[in-house]
Each structure stands twice: as structure tokens, then as C-alpha cells.
Amino acid sequence: MSLDLSLYDKVLENRIRLQIMSILMANDSYDFNSLKELLEVTDGNLASNLKSLEKEEYINVTKSFVDRKPNTRYSKTEKGAKAFENHLAALENLIKQQYK
């Protein structure tokens, strides 16, 4: 039995990056502090994972000020959404193969 993992995305095998993309797939955008609180991760851990997604062009970063405080928001790109959907399809295929 041959397993097709061509849609599997190594970038999204990381739990935090997969969770970030899941949140962004369900929401138009999300800010840094809300992501940090929801995922219960440190600033550094979140920042490094967001940087990896940004490097792959899976997310857009928008910086602004809200009540004189810096606010960084993240949203998925079309490329990121497609990568996420492909990765989920690969995981579903893997599960289906295991339970045939």
C-alpha cells in the first residue's frame, strides 16, 4: 500500500503553526495578543512561528496603532489557505489509509 503525502506541508507539521492557520482560516484576522492568549504560548514562541508563516507567505502582517498602542494583526493569504487545505487533505488521506 503506497501512501501519497504530496500534499503534506512540512511548515504546518508544527502544532503552533497549524493552530495559527486554523484560527486564521476561521477568522478574517487576529491580533498578536489574542493569539498569544488563545494558544497559551510565550511571546517568543508565537513570534518565531508567525515569522515562519510570514516567510512562506502563508500570512499577511498589518501593523497599526490602537489607542496609541502598537497593534499587529495577522490574516491568511490565498497561498496559506491553499496550503492549509492541502495539508488537511493529506492528513485525512493518511487517516483513511490507516483504517482501510
Phi and psi in radians as a Rosetta constraint file:
Dihedral C 1 N 2 CA 2 C 2 CIRCULARHARMONIC -1.690 0.35
Dihedral N 2 CA 2 C 2 N 3 CIRCULARHARMONIC 2.368 0.35
Dihedral C 2 N 3 CA 3 C 3 CIRCULARHARMONIC -1.869 0.35
Dihedral N 3 CA 3 C 3 N 4 CIRCULARHARMONIC 2.114 0.35
Dihedral C 3 N 4 CA 4 C 4 CIRCULARHARMONIC -1.582 0.35
Dihedral N 4 CA 4 C 4 N 5 CIRCULARHARMONIC 1.912 0.35
Dihedral C 4 N 5 CA 5 C 5 CIRCULARHARMONIC -1.943 0.35
Dihedral N 5 CA 5 C 5 N 6 CIRCULARHARMONIC 0.445 0.35
Dihedral C 5 N 6 CA 6 C 6 CIRCULARHARMONIC -1.113 0.35
Dihedral N 6 CA 6 C 6 N 7 CIRCULARHARMONIC -0.461 0.35
Dihedral C 6 N 7 CA 7 C 7 CIRCULARHARMONIC -1.579 0.35
Dihedral N 7 CA 7 C 7 N 8 CIRCULARHARMONIC -0.129 0.35
Dihedral C 7 N 8 CA 8 C 8 CIRCULARHARMONIC -1.147 0.35
Dihedral N 8 CA 8 C 8 N 9 CIRCULARHARMONIC 2.326 0.35
Dihedral C 8 N 9 CA 9 C 9 CIRCULARHARMONIC -1.986 0.35
Dihedral N 9 CA 9 C 9 N 10 CIRCULARHARMONIC 1.986 0.35
Dihedral C 9 N 10 CA 10 C 10 CIRCULARHARMONIC -1.049 0.35
Dihedral N 10 CA 10 C 10 N 11 CIRCULARHARMONIC -0.552 0.35
Dihedral C 10 N 11 CA 11 C 11 CIRCULARHARMONIC -1.092 0.35
Dihedral N 11 CA 11 C 11 N 12 CIRCULARHARMONIC -0.635 0.35
Dihedral C 11 N 12 CA 12 C 12 CIRCULARHARMONIC -1.602 0.35
Dihedral N 12 CA 12 C 12 N 13 CIRCULARHARMONIC 0.090 0.35
Dihedral C 12 N 13 CA 13 C 13 CIRCULARHARMONIC -1.315 0.35
Dihedral N 13 CA 13 C 13 N 14 CIRCULARHARMONIC -0.281 0.35
Dihedral C 13 N 14 CA 14 C 14 CIRCULARHARMONIC -1.299 0.35
Dihedral N 14 CA 14 C 14 N 15 CIRCULARHARMONIC 2.280 0.35
Dihedral C 14 N 15 CA 15 C 15 CIRCULARHARMONIC -1.011 0.35
Dihedral N 15 CA 15 C 15 N 16 CIRCULARHARMONIC -0.787 0.35
Dihedral C 15 N 16 CA 16 C 16 CIRCULARHARMONIC -1.163 0.35
Dihedral N 16 CA 16 C 16 N 17 CIRCULARHARMONIC -0.778 0.35
Dihedral C 16 N 17 CA 17 C 17 CIRCULARHARMONIC -1.119 0.35
Dihedral N 17 CA 17 C 17 N 18 CIRCULARHARMONIC -0.673 0.35
Dihedral C 17 N 18 CA 18 C 18 CIRCULARHARMONIC -1.139 0.35
Dihedral N 18 CA 18 C 18 N 19 CIRCULARHARMONIC -0.707 0.35
Dihedral C 18 N 19 CA 19 C 19 CIRCULARHARMONIC -1.156 0.35
Dihedral N 19 CA 19 C 19 N 20 CIRCULARHARMONIC -0.728 0.35
Dihedral C 19 N 20 CA 20 C 20 CIRCULARHARMONIC -1.034 0.35
Dihedral N 20 CA 20 C 20 N 21 CIRCULARHARMONIC -0.841 0.35
Dihedral C 20 N 21 CA 21 C 21 CIRCULARHARMONIC -1.136 0.35
Dihedral N 21 CA 21 C 21 N 22 CIRCULARHARMONIC -0.623 0.35
Dihedral C 21 N 22 CA 22 C 22 CIRCULARHARMONIC -1.059 0.35
Dihedral N 22 CA 22 C 22 N 23 CIRCULARHARMONIC -0.773 0.35
Dihedral C 22 N 23 CA 23 C 23 CIRCULARHARMONIC -1.116 0.35
Dihedral N 23 CA 23 C 23 N 24 CIRCULARHARMONIC -0.761 0.35
Dihedral C 23 N 24 CA 24 C 24 CIRCULARHARMONIC -1.258 0.35
Dihedral N 24 CA 24 C 24 N 25 CIRCULARHARMONIC -0.437 0.35
Dihedral C 24 N 25 CA 25 C 25 CIRCULARHARMONIC -1.228 0.35
Dihedral N 25 CA 25 C 25 N 26 CIRCULARHARMONIC -0.537 0.35
Dihedral C 25 N 26 CA 26 C 26 CIRCULARHARMONIC -1.607 0.35
Dihedral N 26 CA 26 C 26 N 27 CIRCULARHARMONIC -0.188 0.35
Dihedral C 26 N 27 CA 27 C 27 CIRCULARHARMONIC -2.345 0.35
Dihedral N 27 CA 27 C 27 N 28 CIRCULARHARMONIC 2.645 0.35
Dihedral C 27 N 28 CA 28 C 28 CIRCULARHARMONIC -1.112 0.35
Dihedral N 28 CA 28 C 28 N 29 CIRCULARHARMONIC -0.743 0.35
Dihedral C 28 N 29 CA 29 C 29 CIRCULARHARMONIC -2.782 0.35
Dihedral N 29 CA 29 C 29 N 30 CIRCULARHARMONIC 2.920 0.35
Dihedral C 29 N 30 CA 30 C 30 CIRCULARHARMONIC -2.605 0.35
Dihedral N 30 CA 30 C 30 N 31 CIRCULARHARMONIC 2.505 0.35
Dihedral C 30 N 31 CA 31 C 31 CIRCULARHARMONIC -1.638 0.35
Dihedral N 31 CA 31 C 31 N 32 CIRCULARHARMONIC 2.856 0.35
Dihedral C 31 N 32 CA 32 C 32 CIRCULARHARMONIC -0.987 0.35
Dihedral N 32 CA 32 C 32 N 33 CIRCULARHARMONIC -0.896 0.35
Dihedral C 32 N 33 CA 33 C 33 CIRCULARHARMONIC -1.120 0.35
Dihedral N 33 CA 33 C 33 N 34 CIRCULARHARMONIC -0.649 0.35
Dihedral C 33 N 34 CA 34 C 34 CIRCULARHARMONIC -1.174 0.35
Dihedral N 34 CA 34 C 34 N 35 CIRCULARHARMONIC -0.704 0.35
Dihedral C 34 N 35 CA 35 C 35 CIRCULARHARMONIC -1.074 0.35
Dihedral N 35 CA 35 C 35 N 36 CIRCULARHARMONIC -0.789 0.35
Dihedral C 35 N 36 CA 36 C 36 CIRCULARHARMONIC -1.052 0.35
Dihedral N 36 CA 36 C 36 N 37 CIRCULARHARMONIC -0.771 0.35
Dihedral C 36 N 37 CA 37 C 37 CIRCULARHARMONIC -1.171 0.35
Dihedral N 37 CA 37 C 37 N 38 CIRCULARHARMONIC -0.794 0.35
Dihedral C 37 N 38 CA 38 C 38 CIRCULARHARMONIC -1.130 0.35
Dihedral N 38 CA 38 C 38 N 39 CIRCULARHARMONIC -0.742 0.35
Dihedral C 38 N 39 CA 39 C 39 CIRCULARHARMONIC -1.504 0.35
Dihedral N 39 CA 39 C 39 N 40 CIRCULARHARMONIC -0.206 0.35
Dihedral C 39 N 40 CA 40 C 40 CIRCULARHARMONIC 0.954 0.35
Dihedral N 40 CA 40 C 40 N 41 CIRCULARHARMONIC 0.964 0.35
Dihedral C 40 N 41 CA 41 C 41 CIRCULARHARMONIC -2.187 0.35
Dihedral N 41 CA 41 C 41 N 42 CIRCULARHARMONIC 2.897 0.35
Dihedral C 41 N 42 CA 42 C 42 CIRCULARHARMONIC -1.373 0.35
Dihedral N 42 CA 42 C 42 N 43 CIRCULARHARMONIC 2.847 0.35
Dihedral C 42 N 43 CA 43 C 43 CIRCULARHARMONIC -0.961 0.35
Dihedral N 43 CA 43 C 43 N 44 CIRCULARHARMONIC -0.837 0.35
Dihedral C 43 N 44 CA 44 C 44 CIRCULARHARMONIC -1.119 0.35
Dihedral N 44 CA 44 C 44 N 45 CIRCULARHARMONIC -0.748 0.35
Dihedral C 44 N 45 CA 45 C 45 CIRCULARHARMONIC -1.108 0.35
Dihedral N 45 CA 45 C 45 N 46 CIRCULARHARMONIC -0.819 0.35
Dihedral C 45 N 46 CA 46 C 46 CIRCULARHARMONIC -1.112 0.35
Dihedral N 46 CA 46 C 46 N 47 CIRCULARHARMONIC -0.798 0.35
Dihedral C 46 N 47 CA 47 C 47 CIRCULARHARMONIC -1.053 0.35
Dihedral N 47 CA 47 C 47 N 48 CIRCULARHARMONIC -0.732 0.35
Dihedral C 47 N 48 CA 48 C 48 CIRCULARHARMONIC -1.198 0.35
Dihedral N 48 CA 48 C 48 N 49 CIRCULARHARMONIC -0.643 0.35
Dihedral C 48 N 49 CA 49 C 49 CIRCULARHARMONIC -1.252 0.35
Dihedral N 49 CA 49 C 49 N 50 CIRCULARHARMONIC -0.664 0.35
Dihedral C 49 N 50 CA 50 C 50 CIRCULARHARMONIC -1.114 0.35
Dihedral N 50 CA 50 C 50 N 51 CIRCULARHARMONIC -0.683 0.35
Dihedral C 50 N 51 CA 51 C 51 CIRCULARHARMONIC -1.086 0.35
Dihedral N 51 CA 51 C 51 N 52 CIRCULARHARMONIC -0.698 0.35
Dihedral C 51 N 52 CA 52 C 52 CIRCULARHARMONIC -1.094 0.35
Dihedral N 52 CA 52 C 52 N 53 CIRCULARHARMONIC -0.748 0.35
Dihedral C 52 N 53 CA 53 C 53 CIRCULARHARMONIC -1.181 0.35
Dihedral N 53 CA 53 C 53 N 54 CIRCULARHARMONIC -0.656 0.35
Dihedral C 53 N 54 CA 54 C 54 CIRCULARHARMONIC -1.157 0.35
Dihedral N 54 CA 54 C 54 N 55 CIRCULARHARMONIC -0.727 0.35
Dihedral C 54 N 55 CA 55 C 55 CIRCULARHARMONIC -1.035 0.35
Dihedral N 55 CA 55 C 55 N 56 CIRCULARHARMONIC -0.656 0.35
Dihedral C 55 N 56 CA 56 C 56 CIRCULARHARMONIC -1.415 0.35
Dihedral N 56 CA 56 C 56 N 57 CIRCULARHARMONIC -0.041 0.35
Dihedral C 56 N 57 CA 57 C 57 CIRCULARHARMONIC 1.100 0.35
Dihedral N 57 CA 57 C 57 N 58 CIRCULARHARMONIC 0.628 0.35
Dihedral C 57 N 58 CA 58 C 58 CIRCULARHARMONIC -1.573 0.35
Dihedral N 58 CA 58 C 58 N 59 CIRCULARHARMONIC -0.346 0.35
Dihedral C 58 N 59 CA 59 C 59 CIRCULARHARMONIC -2.362 0.35
Dihedral N 59 CA 59 C 59 N 60 CIRCULARHARMONIC 2.710 0.35
Dihedral C 59 N 60 CA 60 C 60 CIRCULARHARMONIC -1.813 0.35
Dihedral N 60 CA 60 C 60 N 61 CIRCULARHARMONIC 2.568 0.35
Dihedral C 60 N 61 CA 61 C 61 CIRCULARHARMONIC -2.074 0.35
Dihedral N 61 CA 61 C 61 N 62 CIRCULARHARMONIC 2.237 0.35
Dihedral C 61 N 62 CA 62 C 62 CIRCULARHARMONIC -2.180 0.35
Dihedral N 62 CA 62 C 62 N 63 CIRCULARHARMONIC 2.124 0.35
Dihedral C 62 N 63 CA 63 C 63 CIRCULARHARMONIC -1.884 0.35
Dihedral N 63 CA 63 C 63 N 64 CIRCULARHARMONIC 2.386 0.35
Dihedral C 63 N 64 CA 64 C 64 CIRCULARHARMONIC -2.666 0.35
Dihedral N 64 CA 64 C 64 N 65 CIRCULARHARMONIC -3.060 0.35
Dihedral C 64 N 65 CA 65 C 65 CIRCULARHARMONIC -2.106 0.35
Dihedral N 65 CA 65 C 65 N 66 CIRCULARHARMONIC 2.385 0.35
Dihedral C 65 N 66 CA 66 C 66 CIRCULARHARMONIC -2.177 0.35
Dihedral N 66 CA 66 C 66 N 67 CIRCULARHARMONIC 2.040 0.35
Dihedral C 66 N 67 CA 67 C 67 CIRCULARHARMONIC 0.901 0.35
Dihedral N 67 CA 67 C 67 N 68 CIRCULARHARMONIC 0.820 0.35
Dihedral C 67 N 68 CA 68 C 68 CIRCULARHARMONIC 1.173 0.35
Dihedral N 68 CA 68 C 68 N 69 CIRCULARHARMONIC 0.166 0.35
Dihedral C 68 N 69 CA 69 C 69 CIRCULARHARMONIC -1.926 0.35
Dihedral N 69 CA 69 C 69 N 70 CIRCULARHARMONIC 2.443 0.35
Dihedral C 69 N 70 CA 70 C 70 CIRCULARHARMONIC -1.113 0.35
Dihedral N 70 CA 70 C 70 N 71 CIRCULARHARMONIC 2.460 0.35
Dihedral C 70 N 71 CA 71 C 71 CIRCULARHARMONIC -2.376 0.35
Dihedral N 71 CA 71 C 71 N 72 CIRCULARHARMONIC 2.139 0.35
Dihedral C 71 N 72 CA 72 C 72 CIRCULARHARMONIC -1.949 0.35
Dihedral N 72 CA 72 C 72 N 73 CIRCULARHARMONIC 2.174 0.35
Dihedral C 72 N 73 CA 73 C 73 CIRCULARHARMONIC -2.038 0.35
Dihedral N 73 CA 73 C 73 N 74 CIRCULARHARMONIC 2.590 0.35
Dihedral C 73 N 74 CA 74 C 74 CIRCULARHARMONIC -2.152 0.35
Dihedral N 74 CA 74 C 74 N 75 CIRCULARHARMONIC 2.494 0.35
Dihedral C 74 N 75 CA 75 C 75 CIRCULARHARMONIC -2.457 0.35
Dihedral N 75 CA 75 C 75 N 76 CIRCULARHARMONIC 2.727 0.35
Dihedral C 75 N 76 CA 76 C 76 CIRCULARHARMONIC -1.346 0.35
Dihedral N 76 CA 76 C 76 N 77 CIRCULARHARMONIC 2.647 0.35
Dihedral C 76 N 77 CA 77 C 77 CIRCULARHARMONIC -1.708 0.35
Dihedral N 77 CA 77 C 77 N 78 CIRCULARHARMONIC 2.964 0.35
Dihedral C 77 N 78 CA 78 C 78 CIRCULARHARMONIC -1.075 0.35
Dihedral N 78 CA 78 C 78 N 79 CIRCULARHARMONIC -0.701 0.35
Dihedral C 78 N 79 CA 79 C 79 CIRCULARHARMONIC -1.103 0.35
Dihedral N 79 CA 79 C 79 N 80 CIRCULARHARMONIC -0.722 0.35
Dihedral C 79 N 80 CA 80 C 80 CIRCULARHARMONIC -1.153 0.35
Dihedral N 80 CA 80 C 80 N 81 CIRCULARHARMONIC -0.722 0.35
Dihedral C 80 N 81 CA 81 C 81 CIRCULARHARMONIC -1.099 0.35
Dihedral N 81 CA 81 C 81 N 82 CIRCULARHARMONIC -0.750 0.35
Dihedral C 81 N 82 CA 82 C 82 CIRCULARHARMONIC -1.145 0.35
Dihedral N 82 CA 82 C 82 N 83 CIRCULARHARMONIC -0.746 0.35
Dihedral C 82 N 83 CA 83 C 83 CIRCULARHARMONIC -1.066 0.35
Dihedral N 83 CA 83 C 83 N 84 CIRCULARHARMONIC -0.729 0.35
Dihedral C 83 N 84 CA 84 C 84 CIRCULARHARMONIC -1.110 0.35
Dihedral N 84 CA 84 C 84 N 85 CIRCULARHARMONIC -0.821 0.35
Dihedral C 84 N 85 CA 85 C 85 CIRCULARHARMONIC -1.079 0.35
Dihedral N 85 CA 85 C 85 N 86 CIRCULARHARMONIC -0.740 0.35
Dihedral C 85 N 86 CA 86 C 86 CIRCULARHARMONIC -1.113 0.35
Dihedral N 86 CA 86 C 86 N 87 CIRCULARHARMONIC -0.718 0.35
Dihedral C 86 N 87 CA 87 C 87 CIRCULARHARMONIC -1.116 0.35
Dihedral N 87 CA 87 C 87 N 88 CIRCULARHARMONIC -0.760 0.35
Dihedral C 87 N 88 CA 88 C 88 CIRCULARHARMONIC -1.084 0.35
Dihedral N 88 CA 88 C 88 N 89 CIRCULARHARMONIC -0.704 0.35
Dihedral C 88 N 89 CA 89 C 89 CIRCULARHARMONIC -1.076 0.35
Dihedral N 89 CA 89 C 89 N 90 CIRCULARHARMONIC -0.716 0.35
Dihedral C 89 N 90 CA 90 C 90 CIRCULARHARMONIC -1.117 0.35
Dihedral N 90 CA 90 C 90 N 91 CIRCULARHARMONIC -0.734 0.35
Dihedral C 90 N 91 CA 91 C 91 CIRCULARHARMONIC -1.152 0.35
Dihedral N 91 CA 91 C 91 N 92 CIRCULARHARMONIC -0.705 0.35
Dihedral C 91 N 92 CA 92 C 92 CIRCULARHARMONIC -1.086 0.35
Dihedral N 92 CA 92 C 92 N 93 CIRCULARHARMONIC -0.738 0.35
Dihedral C 92 N 93 CA 93 C 93 CIRCULARHARMONIC -1.097 0.35
Dihedral N 93 CA 93 C 93 N 94 CIRCULARHARMONIC -0.705 0.35
Dihedral C 93 N 94 CA 94 C 94 CIRCULARHARMONIC -1.056 0.35
Dihedral N 94 CA 94 C 94 N 95 CIRCULARHARMONIC -0.792 0.35
Dihedral C 94 N 95 CA 95 C 95 CIRCULARHARMONIC -1.124 0.35
Dihedral N 95 CA 95 C 95 N 96 CIRCULARHARMONIC -0.761 0.35
Dihedral C 95 N 96 CA 96 C 96 CIRCULARHARMONIC -1.085 0.35
Dihedral N 96 CA 96 C 96 N 97 CIRCULARHARMONIC -0.687 0.35
Dihedral C 96 N 97 CA 97 C 97 CIRCULARHARMONIC -1.123 0.35
Dihedral N 97 CA 97 C 97 N 98 CIRCULARHARMONIC -0.635 0.35
Dihedral C 97 N 98 CA 98 C 98 CIRCULARHARMONIC -1.250 0.35
Dihedral N 98 CA 98 C 98 N 99 CIRCULARHARMONIC -0.414 0.35
Dihedral C 98 N 99 CA 99 C 99 CIRCULARHARMONIC -2.009 0.35
Dihedral N 99 CA 99 C 99 N 100 CIRCULARHARMONIC 0.447 0.35
